[in-house]
Amino acid sequence: MKPTDIAAPDYFHKVVDCQWACPAHTPVPEYIRLIAQGRYSDAYMINWKSNVFPGILGRTCDRPCEPACRRGRVEENPVAICRLKRVAADFKDDIRQRLPKPGPKNGKRVALVGGGPASLTVARDLAPLGYHCTVFDADPEAGGMMRTQIPKFRLPNSVIDEETGYILNLGVEFKGGHRIDSMKALLAEKYDAIFVGSGAPRGRELELPGRKEAAANIHIGIEWLANVSFGHVDKIGKRVIVLGGGNTAMDCCRTARRLGGEKVTVVVRSGFDEMKASPWEKEDAIHEDIPILNYMVPVAFKHVAGKLIGVTFQHVKAEYDAKGRRNLVPSGDPDQTIPCDDVLVAVGQENAFPWIEQDCGIEFDKWHMPKVDPKTFASTNPKVFFGGDAAFGPKNIIWAVAHGHDAALSIHKMLSGEAVDERPLPEVQISSQKMGIHEWSYDNDISPDKRYKVPHRDKVVALKDIRAEVELGYDVKLALGEAHRCLNCDVQTVFSTSLCIECDACADICPMDCITFTSNGEESDLRQRLKAPSAHPDQDLYVSSDLKTGRVMVKDEDVCLHCGLCAERCPTGAWDMQKYFIEMTHAGSTCPTKSRSAA
């Protein structure tokens, strides 16, 4: 293998697994260290720059960072990254003076369709650069699905108001209660660019026998949640069936429990482990005495003279073909009818673009989705960009934020006369953490603590008030304990071939056996000759140039805990612990686009 080029900006970025997995590439270890130091406002601002909604995401994020967390290499549960983000939001000072100020207007106008996380991120990036950003939304207040589809017992209005307010106060014009009904009409208003962040606003229907006759008591999940959010619905029947296995279904069933549902049941066609709902969402539903029935497919809504009385289900089982593809087939058990007063249908969401005319230069694919460049988020109309659920279908808030950053960068480059498809490299700051022969500027003592549980409101109290937030968040003491579980994986082990005397002391002291001195070879061969053979080629091997004996140093980045023992043990300083602070470049950044050294 060739010596590893650690100067490539993405090399150590990929090693910071949590940040690499985050769609917005938030510098996770950096803000966790700041929380451990009690610097909550600083931690908040690092989050705000990258993920825009720390308080909202600290309660609702789908947490792609946590399955990637390096703590999961040594024990079952990763660091509670998401809930630590909330800590930064809960304990920060007044940070309004630290936010960007509206810049002098540059004469360019940008229209943003939809007031959700994608559009607000675009506005957040462009307004300080002098763009006049106008956000249009059918709802009276900003926030989009964050406000209408996430129950208040998970996300209070006060948090949404605060963090959307930070953006609108940058000089962004918000036109609430203003639905855009025609793309052609919007294009005719001569905006310099248009961003579509209208989400996936339509819940998927379930056309079964009895659907029309019993329509009065069969509700589409996301529409019902929005009606609850705006106060149009404040009660439901005592017996409720929720159809679907995603996070919307979990929100529906928990909301129904608070509106009078005494016997609320979730019924899912897949197995429990295959449900799309996040594990913690399922746990919360079960904790509130909501049973989840699996491998049951609805076949008919039962009614008497138009009054819903139940749903009939077919029992199924999963069978897999030679390629591992699942197929649900009847199990042979008799059909089962579950009595109910109301049904909430949460079997998926769909995009809806009836307002985009066919002759306005925007092409759609066979699934009726706009053709969008996945890197620039540009449509086939050069002035129109898409992001969030409107671009590639339903995902979650953090993906919408990431799309918004990239789309804002594209809009800024287009309106600056630059090539839209040339993307700036991330900004990388490197600093050695050495303070003495065996001293580091960070705490590299690995905490043995298991993951700390987030305190919850008493269940009896929580179920009586639909606006009472269930999760209470970490207090300062719990936050400190959880922060100490972070392994500081942004502090990298950097090896200097010229200083190595091949004493192998680092390999001897490594608790994970991730350092090997051996002869070079092809990667597949090397992976089998490591002290701890590597079965995960998705993580790189750090390979040195030839040492004096002809051997090379090989470190498996997959299992390294960044404990720094190799650097402490090395008698010549061949190993150094260097912090790599990696920030993605957004609109207005002056980062060069050509390759440059990160070392």
Disulfide bonds with the S-S distance in Angstrom:
none
